[in-house]
Amino acid sequence: MNIVVPLAAALLLTTAAPATADQASRCGPLRVPGAEHQQTRKTDDLTTAGGLTDPADWAGLTPAGLPAPAPVPGTQVDGYFPDGSTSNTNNGWNHDSQFVIRLPKRWNGGLVVSGSPGVREQYANDRAISDWVLERGYAFAATDKGNTGVEFYRGGDAIVEWNHRVAQLTRATKALVRQHYCRAANRTIATGLSNGGYLVRWQLENHPELYDGGVDWEGVLWREEGPNLLTFLPPALRGEPVFPAASEFLWPFYRQHYWELTQRIYREALDPDYGGAEADYAYADRPRAQRAVRKIALTGRIGKPLLTLHGTLDGLLPIDQDSDVYAGMVEDAGRGRLFRYYRIEGGTHVDSLYDAFPDRLRPLTPCHRTAFTALERWLGGGRPPASATIARPATVSPVDCALG
């Protein structure tokens, strides 16, 4: 099960000349702090076209018409942190807490960190995020979050571990960047989609000192009192109206591929003692689940600028029970000045569905890229577009999305 789920503006990162590999070679050997194992490779192309990735990990996350990336030479570091679970088989390691770090030869001074969506592995963001930010000169790092696959819950307190692993990778990559380029990154941005979007929210609430800002692409909402996945998926399984009526043409797909499996595996992670049918699950009557959600819950108390985008036709995370609620939480926490929220009409949780319904949907990948450049301007002293519902244009493109 894979829960999943671009324009450009001038970079406002540094006035120094871009660092090159020749400059970096004087800084000594690369060592990821805290890693149990790593392998380092120089390559003529760090993007997905270069092959140092797993295409199965990012399949379905972007529209088919997304342009191919230009080659980006540099250095890739793959490895893992100490961990007792073994669900991730990438690189033949059978070891969780795997990461990938990419260091472009021509560096703009920035770093982008991401956790994987759904229960995918560390390469899941390569096509949607890594390719594009590498072309812009950023270093990039991603983690598998410490557990993968449809039995991710066997790794212990799995979702708590996700948050730890992203912070761990961020600290380690900042140190590695300093080793490689002989100077620290002057901007660190967290971004991700679905579960990766949740991780952005949690990191900016709990470790704002590690980041300058973030872009949350339809992040999962965990809230002790609800709503959360365990409150709205059981009614959906019973046939009750949970998702927007306009998204009904997508319900057969989401029912077949997402609703029941998602409910089961997250309920297993948070309430393993329950023995009934998933459609009959009543979160309000399950104190153990509520205590578990309390440990991973969001508060809205972000400490750095955050841009959130969410599709109005999301068939897994209904917008009125997810990002609409989170936007209210941020305002209630008094952090509205740090927040922008873009409701994308026609967007859904799985961008590949745009290829099946191009006359009814729009992909969120280009909207994420627009939001990212808006965050760059914001961090550089400009103002991002105001929060808004973004109408679906008459002609939709897999590469264009205006937010204001």
C-alpha positions as CSV (number, residue, x, y, z in Angstrom):
1,M,0.0,0.0,0.0
2,N,1.4,3.3,-1.0
3,I,-0.4,6.4,0.4
4,V,0.6,9.1,-2.0
5,V,-0.5,10.5,-2.7
6,P,5.8,22.5,-11.0
7,L,6.9,28.2,-11.8
8,A,10.3,29.0,-11.2
9,A,11.4,32.1,-9.3
10,A,14.9,33.5,-8.7
11,L,16.7,31.8,-5.9
12,L,17.4,34.1,-3.0
13,L,19.8,31.9,-1.1
14,T,23.3,33.2,-1.2
15,T,25.5,35.9,-2.8
16,A,28.5,33.6,-2.8
17,A,29.6,31.6,-5.9
18,P,28.2,28.1,-6.1
19,A,30.3,25.5,-4.5
20,T,31.9,23.0,-6.9
21,A,33.1,19.4,-6.4
22,D,36.7,20.6,-6.7
23,Q,36.2,23.0,-3.8
24,A,34.4,20.3,-1.8
25,S,37.2,17.8,-2.3
26,R,39.5,19.8,-0.1
27,C,37.1,19.3,2.9
28,G,38.0,15.7,3.6
29,P,36.2,12.3,3.4
30,L,32.4,12.2,3.7
31,R,31.0,10.6,6.8
32,V,27.3,10.7,7.8
33,P,27.2,11.3,11.5
34,G,25.5,8.4,13.3
35,A,25.2,6.2,10.3
36,E,25.9,2.5,10.7
37,H,26.7,2.0,7.0
38,Q,27.1,4.2,4.0
39,Q,28.3,4.1,0.4
40,T,29.4,7.1,-1.6
41,R,29.3,7.4,-5.3
42,K,30.1,10.2,-7.7
43,T,27.9,10.4,-10.7
44,D,27.2,12.4,-13.8
45,D,23.5,12.5,-13.0
46,L,21.9,12.5,-9.6
47,T,18.3,12.6,-11.0
48,T,16.0,9.7,-11.7
49,A,17.4,9.6,-15.2
50,G,20.8,8.7,-13.8
51,G,19.6,5.4,-12.3
52,L,20.7,5.7,-8.7
53,T,17.1,5.2,-7.5
54,D,14.2,2.7,-7.4
55,P,11.5,3.5,-10.0
56,A,9.0,1.2,-8.2
57,D,9.3,3.4,-5.1
58,W,8.0,6.6,-6.9
59,A,5.6,5.0,-9.4
60,G,2.3,6.8,-9.6
61,L,3.2,9.9,-7.6
62,T,3.5,12.3,-10.6
63,P,1.6,12.9,-13.9
64,A,2.9,11.2,-17.0
65,G,3.5,14.5,-18.7
66,L,6.0,15.8,-16.1
67,P,9.1,16.8,-18.1
68,A,12.2,14.7,-17.7
69,P,14.9,16.3,-15.6
70,A,18.2,17.7,-16.9
71,P,21.3,15.9,-15.7
72,V,22.8,17.1,-12.4
73,P,26.3,15.8,-11.6
74,G,27.4,15.3,-8.1
75,T,27.8,12.9,-5.2
76,Q,25.2,10.4,-3.8
77,V,25.4,8.9,-0.3
78,D,23.2,5.9,0.5
79,G,23.2,4.3,3.9
80,Y,21.3,3.5,7.1
81,F,21.2,4.4,10.7
82,P,21.2,1.7,13.5
83,D,17.8,0.0,13.6
84,G,16.5,-3.4,14.6
85,S,13.8,-3.8,11.9
86,T,14.4,-5.1,8.4
87,S,11.5,-4.3,6.1
88,N,13.5,-2.2,3.6
89,T,15.2,-4.4,1.1
90,N,16.7,-1.6,-1.0
91,N,20.4,-2.0,-1.9
92,G,20.3,-5.6,-0.7
93,W,20.6,-4.4,2.9
94,N,17.4,-5.7,4.5
95,H,17.7,-2.9,7.0
96,D,15.4,0.0,7.9
97,S,16.2,3.6,8.5
98,Q,17.8,3.8,5.1
99,F,18.5,7.2,3.6
100,V,19.7,8.9,0.4
101,I,21.6,12.1,0.3
102,R,22.4,13.9,-2.9
103,L,25.1,16.7,-3.2
104,P,25.1,18.5,-6.5
105,K,28.4,19.7,-8.0
106,R,27.0,23.2,-8.4
107,W,25.3,24.0,-5.1
108,N,23.1,27.0,-4.4
109,G,23.7,26.8,-0.6
110,G,20.4,25.2,0.3
111,L,19.2,21.8,1.6
112,V,15.8,20.1,1.2
113,V,14.9,17.3,3.6
114,S,11.9,14.9,3.1
115,G,10.3,11.8,4.6
116,S,8.6,9.3,2.3
117,P,4.9,9.3,1.6
118,G,2.7,6.4,2.7
119,V,4.8,3.3,3.6
120,R,7.2,3.7,0.7
121,E,11.0,3.8,0.9
122,Q,13.6,6.5,0.7
123,Y,13.5,7.0,-3.1
124,A,9.7,7.7,-3.1
125,N,10.2,11.5,-3.5
126,D,12.8,11.2,-6.3
127,R,10.6,12.1,-9.2
128,A,8.2,14.5,-7.5
129,I,10.7,16.4,-5.4
130,S,14.4,15.4,-5.7
131,D,14.7,15.9,-9.5
132,W,13.4,19.4,-9.4
133,V,15.2,20.7,-6.3
134,L,18.5,19.2,-7.6
135,E,18.1,21.1,-10.9
136,R,17.7,24.2,-8.8
137,G,21.0,23.5,-7.0
138,Y,19.7,22.2,-3.7
139,A,21.2,19.3,-1.8
140,F,18.6,16.8,-1.1
141,A,18.0,14.1,1.6
142,A,15.2,11.6,2.2
143,T,14.5,8.8,4.7
144,D,12.3,5.7,4.7
145,K,11.1,6.9,8.1
146,G,12.4,3.8,9.9
147,N,9.9,1.3,8.7
148,T,8.2,0.4,5.4
149,G,5.5,-1.8,3.7
150,V,2.0,-2.8,4.7
151,E,3.3,-4.3,8.0
152,F,5.3,-1.2,9.0
153,Y,3.6,-1.4,12.4
154,R,5.7,-4.4,13.3
155,G,8.6,-2.0,13.9
156,G,7.3,-0.9,17.3
157,D,6.1,2.6,17.9
158,A,6.3,3.2,14.2
159,I,4.8,6.7,13.6
160,V,6.7,8.1,16.6
161,E,9.8,6.7,14.9
162,W,9.0,8.6,11.7
163,N,9.4,11.9,13.4
164,H,12.6,10.9,15.0
165,R,14.1,9.6,11.8
166,V,13.4,12.9,9.9
167,A,15.0,15.0,12.6
168,Q,18.0,12.5,12.8
169,L,18.5,12.8,9.0
170,T,18.2,16.6,9.0
171,R,20.9,16.9,11.7
172,A,23.2,14.4,10.0
173,T,22.8,15.9,6.5
174,K,23.5,19.4,7.8
175,A,26.8,18.1,9.1
176,L,27.5,16.2,5.9
177,V,26.8,19.3,3.8
178,R,29.3,21.2,5.9
179,Q,31.9,18.5,5.3
180,H,31.3,18.4,1.6
181,Y,31.1,22.1,0.7
182,C,33.3,23.5,3.5
183,R,30.5,25.6,4.7
184,A,27.1,25.2,6.3
185,A,23.8,25.3,4.4
186,N,22.2,28.7,4.6
187,R,18.7,27.5,4.1
188,T,17.0,24.2,5.1
189,I,13.5,23.4,3.8
190,A,11.3,20.5,4.8
191,T,8.8,19.2,2.3
192,G,6.8,16.1,1.6
193,L,3.5,14.7,0.5
194,S,0.8,12.7,2.4
195,N,2.7,11.2,5.4
196,G,5.6,13.3,4.3
197,G,3.4,16.3,4.6
198,Y,2.5,15.3,8.2
199,L,6.2,15.1,8.9
200,V,6.7,18.6,7.7
201,R,4.0,19.9,10.0
202,W,5.4,17.9,13.0
203,Q,9.0,19.0,12.4
204,L,8.0,22.7,12.2
205,E,6.0,22.4,15.4
206,N,8.6,20.4,17.3
207,H,12.0,21.2,15.8
208,P,11.7,24.6,14.1
209,E,15.4,25.2,15.0
210,L,16.4,22.7,12.3
211,Y,14.5,24.4,9.4
212,D,13.9,27.8,7.8
213,G,10.5,26.8,6.4
214,G,8.4,24.0,4.9
215,V,5.9,23.0,2.2
216,D,3.2,20.5,3.2
217,W,1.6,18.7,0.3
218,E,-1.7,17.3,1.6
219,G,-0.3,16.1,4.9
220,V,-2.1,13.5,7.1
221,L,-3.8,15.1,10.1
222,W,-3.3,13.3,13.5
223,R,-5.4,14.8,16.2
224,E,-6.3,13.1,19.5
225,E,-9.9,14.2,19.5
226,G,-10.2,13.7,15.8
227,P,-10.7,14.0,13.0
228,N,-8.0,11.6,11.8
229,L,-7.8,8.5,9.6
230,L,-9.4,6.3,12.2
231,T,-12.4,8.5,12.5
232,F,-13.4,9.0,8.8
233,L,-12.3,5.8,7.1
234,P,-14.7,3.4,8.9
235,P,-17.7,5.5,7.9
236,A,-16.4,5.5,4.3
237,L,-16.2,1.7,4.5
238,R,-19.8,1.6,5.6
239,G,-20.9,3.6,2.6
240,E,-21.5,6.8,4.5
241,P,-20.8,10.1,2.7
242,V,-17.4,11.2,3.9
243,F,-15.7,12.6,0.8
244,P,-16.9,15.5,-1.4
245,A,-19.8,14.5,-3.6
246,A,-17.9,15.9,-6.6
247,S,-15.2,13.2,-6.1
248,E,-17.7,10.3,-6.3
249,F,-16.3,9.1,-9.7
250,L,-13.0,8.4,-7.8
251,W,-14.5,6.4,-5.0
252,P,-14.3,3.0,-6.6
253,F,-10.5,3.5,-7.1
254,Y,-9.9,4.6,-3.5
255,R,-12.2,1.9,-2.1
256,Q,-10.3,-0.8,-4.0
257,H,-6.8,0.5,-3.3
258,Y,-6.8,2.6,-0.2
259,W,-9.7,2.8,2.3
260,E,-9.8,-0.6,3.9
261,L,-6.0,-1.3,3.7
262,T,-5.2,2.1,5.1
263,Q,-7.7,1.8,7.9
264,R,-6.3,-1.6,8.9
265,I,-2.6,-0.9,8.9
266,Y,-2.9,2.4,10.8
267,R,-5.3,0.8,13.2
268,E,-2.8,-2.0,13.7
269,A,-0.2,0.6,14.4
270,L,-2.2,2.5,16.9
271,D,-4.8,0.0,18.3
272,P,-3.5,-3.6,17.8
273,D,-5.9,-5.1,20.3
274,Y,-9.0,-4.4,18.3
275,G,-10.5,-7.5,16.8
276,G,-13.6,-6.5,14.9
277,A,-14.4,-5.5,11.4
278,E,-12.6,-2.3,10.2
279,A,-15.9,-0.8,9.1
280,D,-17.2,-1.1,12.6
281,Y,-14.3,0.6,14.3
282,A,-15.3,3.3,16.7
283,Y,-12.3,5.5,17.5
284,A,-14.3,7.4,20.2
285,D,-14.6,4.2,22.2
286,R,-11.0,3.2,22.0
287,P,-8.9,4.9,24.7
288,R,-5.7,3.0,23.7
289,A,-5.9,4.4,20.2
290,Q,-6.5,7.9,21.6
291,R,-3.4,7.6,23.8
292,A,-1.4,6.4,20.9
293,V,-2.5,9.3,18.7
294,R,-1.7,11.8,21.5
295,K,2.0,10.8,21.0
296,I,2.0,11.8,17.4
297,A,-0.7,14.5,17.4
298,L,-0.3,17.9,15.7
299,T,-1.0,21.2,17.5
300,G,-0.8,23.9,14.9
301,R,2.0,25.6,16.8
302,I,4.4,25.9,13.9
303,G,7.6,27.8,14.5
304,K,8.7,28.6,11.0
305,P,6.9,29.5,7.8
306,L,4.7,26.8,6.3
307,L,2.7,26.6,3.1
308,T,0.1,23.8,2.8
309,L,-1.7,22.7,-0.4
310,H,-4.5,20.2,-0.6
311,G,-6.8,19.0,-3.4
312,T,-10.5,19.5,-3.0
313,L,-11.2,16.1,-4.5
314,D,-8.8,14.2,-2.3
315,G,-10.3,10.7,-2.0
316,L,-8.2,9.5,0.9
317,L,-7.8,12.6,3.1
318,P,-11.1,14.6,2.8
319,I,-10.0,18.2,2.8
320,D,-12.7,19.3,5.2
321,Q,-11.4,16.8,7.8
322,D,-7.8,17.4,7.2
323,S,-6.1,20.5,5.9
324,D,-9.1,22.7,6.5
325,V,-9.0,21.6,10.2
326,Y,-5.2,22.0,10.4
327,A,-5.5,25.6,9.0
328,G,-7.9,26.4,11.8
329,M,-5.5,24.8,14.4
330,V,-2.7,27.1,13.2
331,E,-4.9,30.1,13.5
332,D,-6.1,29.1,17.0
333,A,-2.5,28.6,18.0
334,G,-1.7,32.2,17.1
335,R,0.6,31.2,14.3
336,G,-1.4,32.4,11.3
337,R,1.3,34.9,10.3
338,L,3.6,32.0,9.5
339,F,1.0,30.1,7.4
340,R,-0.4,30.1,3.9
341,Y,-3.0,27.6,2.7
342,Y,-4.0,26.8,-0.9
343,R,-7.0,24.6,-1.6
344,I,-6.5,23.3,-5.1
345,E,-9.8,22.7,-7.0
346,G,-9.7,19.4,-8.9
347,G,-6.7,18.1,-7.1
348,T,-6.8,14.5,-5.7
349,H,-4.5,12.4,-3.5
350,V,-2.9,10.4,-6.4
351,D,-1.5,12.5,-9.2
352,S,-1.4,9.7,-11.7
353,L,-5.3,9.8,-11.6
354,Y,-5.0,13.0,-13.6
355,D,-3.8,10.9,-16.6
356,A,-7.1,8.9,-16.4
357,F,-9.3,11.9,-15.8
358,P,-7.6,14.9,-17.5
359,D,-11.0,16.6,-18.0
360,R,-12.0,16.5,-14.3
361,L,-8.7,16.6,-12.3
362,R,-5.5,18.6,-12.1
363,P,-2.1,17.3,-10.8
364,L,-0.7,18.8,-7.5
365,T,2.9,18.3,-8.5
366,P,3.1,21.7,-10.4
367,C,1.3,23.3,-7.5
368,H,3.8,22.0,-5.0
369,R,6.6,23.5,-7.2
370,T,4.8,26.8,-7.3
371,A,4.4,26.7,-3.5
372,F,8.0,25.9,-3.1
373,T,9.1,29.0,-5.1
374,A,6.7,31.1,-3.1
375,L,8.3,29.9,0.1
376,E,11.7,30.8,-1.4
377,R,10.5,34.3,-2.0
378,W,9.0,34.5,1.5
379,L,12.3,33.4,3.1
380,G,14.1,36.0,1.0
381,G,12.0,38.8,2.3
382,G,9.1,38.8,-0.2
383,R,5.4,37.9,0.4
384,P,3.8,34.7,-0.7
385,P,0.3,34.7,-2.3
386,A,-2.5,35.0,0.2
387,S,-4.3,31.8,1.3
388,A,-7.0,31.0,-1.2
389,T,-9.0,28.4,-3.0
390,I,-7.4,28.0,-6.4
391,A,-9.9,27.4,-9.2
392,R,-9.2,24.7,-11.8
393,P,-8.4,26.4,-15.1
394,A,-10.2,25.6,-18.3
395,T,-6.9,24.1,-19.6
396,V,-4.9,22.1,-17.1
397,S,-1.2,21.5,-17.6
398,P,1.1,19.0,-15.8
399,V,3.7,21.7,-15.4
400,D,1.8,24.9,-14.6
401,C,-0.1,26.1,-11.4
402,A,-0.6,29.7,-10.4
403,L,-1.4,30.3,-6.7
404,G,-2.2,33.9,-7.0
